[in-house]
Amino acid sequence: MKLDDGTPLFVGFKLDGQLRRQLESISGTDRRYVSTDDSTFLRICRLGEDDYIGKVVHDRLTTDRVNDVRRNVLSILRRLCPESRFPEHMDILTCPAAAETEPAPHDK
C-alpha cells in the first residue's frame, strides 16, 4: 500500500434534513461559514446520495490535530445553529482532487 500526503481529508458528519434546512436559511455574513465550493471554514461535500458537513484539511492531519478540527467544526455549527444537537463522533474521509472542485449535485 502506498501512502499519499497530498490528498485532502474531510472531517465531518452526514447532514440530516433539519440541519440542512437550518444551514440553507443562513444569510448575511454568516453565510461565508458554510460553502459547497470553498473550504475556508465548513464545507458541504457529497458521498453517494448523502451530503456531509465538515472541514476539509489540506495539510497533514496529525492525531493531536484531529480533536482540534472536530472542535472547530462543532464551534462553527453551534454558532450558526445554537438550538441543534450534533454528533460527538465524526467521519474522516479522503477528498480526491477531482471532488475538490465539483459542486454538490443540488448546487448545479
N, C-alpha and C positions, 0 to 999 in steps of 0.2 A: 504494500500500500504506500502510495506517495503522499507526502504532506504538501499543503499549499497554504502559504500565509498571505496570499493576495486576494482570497475570496472573502468578501464582507460577510459578517454574521448578523443575524436578526435575533433579537431578544424580545419576546413579547408573548401575546396570547390571542386566542380566537375571539373575534368580536361577536357579541350576541346582538340581537335586534334592538334591544333597548339602548345599549351603549352606542350602537351605530347611529340611531336617531338623535341621541344627545350630541354626538360629535358633529353630525350634519347640521345641527341647529346653531352651532357656534358661529359667531360673527365678530366683526371688528378686528382688533389687534390680536385677540386670542386665536383667530383662525390660523395664524402662522405656526402654531404649535403642532398642528396635525396636517399632514400632506400625503398625497399618493405619489408625488414625484420629487420630493426634497427630503433629505434625511438629516437636516439640521437638528430637529427636535424629534417628534414622533412621526412614524411613517405607517401608512396602511399598505400592507402587502397581501398578495394572494397566494394561497396554497390549495390547489384543486378548485373546489367551488366555494371555499371559505375565505373570508377576509380576516387578517390578523392585524393587531395594532402593537407597535413596539418601537424599538430603537435599532437602526442599522449601524453597526460598528465596523468601521473601515480599517481600524488598526488591529493588531493582535489583541486578543482578549485573554488576559491572564485570569487565573482563578480569583485573585483578590479584587479584580475589577467587575466580575460578574454581578456581585451583590450591589456594587455601586450603580451599575447600569439598571438593574432591576428597581432600585430605589428611585432613580431618576425618572424612569417610566411612570412609576406609581405617583411620584410627586407631581408631575405634569398633569396626569389624569385626575388626581384629586383636586387640583386647582381648577381644571376645566369642568369637572363633573363631581362636585363635592358630595352629592347625595348617593352616588353609586358605590357599589362594592366591587372589589377587584380581586382576582385570584392571587394567592400567595406565591404560587409557582408559575414560572413562565417557560416557554419553549425556547431552545436555542437552535436555530436553523441556518443553513448556508444560503447565501444570496448570489447565485451565479450572475456574472456581469450582464448578460442579456436581460435578466429580470430587473436589473438596476434602473433601466431606462424605460421599461414597459409599464404603462399605467394599468391600474386595475380595470377590468372589463366595464364596470359601471361608470368609469370616467371617460370612456372613448366616445 
